[in-house]
Amino acid sequence: MKSGNTMKIELLGTSFSIQTDEDPRHLQDIVDYLKTKIQEIRSSVSTSDELKVSILAALLVTDELFKERAATKHNGIEAEQVQKITQRILRELEQTLRSSPLPDEADSPVHEPNTSSGDSCP
């Protein structure tokens, strides 16, 4: 990223320049997204008041942000719960394996080859 980029922004009939350390492409993506939201608002309300349109667009974008944060938080809580359950299962499995004796070889049935086929070896 270059330090101190100047970028011209045109929104709602107003043009201005800003100084930013952000990547100009990133900032342009943000401006384009906001323009899309403004267009959505314009097509759904009957006002031509640019201030009202911009406030409604800001509310729409903020609503999206809050919903995304809530979803991320919810997913984080679920991931934490899954991790706790997994750890509990692993502990229980380790305890079970430690407390269960392994069968001795003497206790295991030995399978001898069947030599009663009548074939004889010289």
Buried (B, 14 or more C-beta within 10 A) or exposed (E): EEEEBEBEBEBBEEEEEEEBEBEEEEBEEEBEEBBEBBEEBBEEEEEEEBEEBBEBBBEBBEEEEEEEEEEEEEEEEEEEEEEEEEEEEEEEEEEEEEEEEEEEEEEEEEEEEEEEEEEEEE
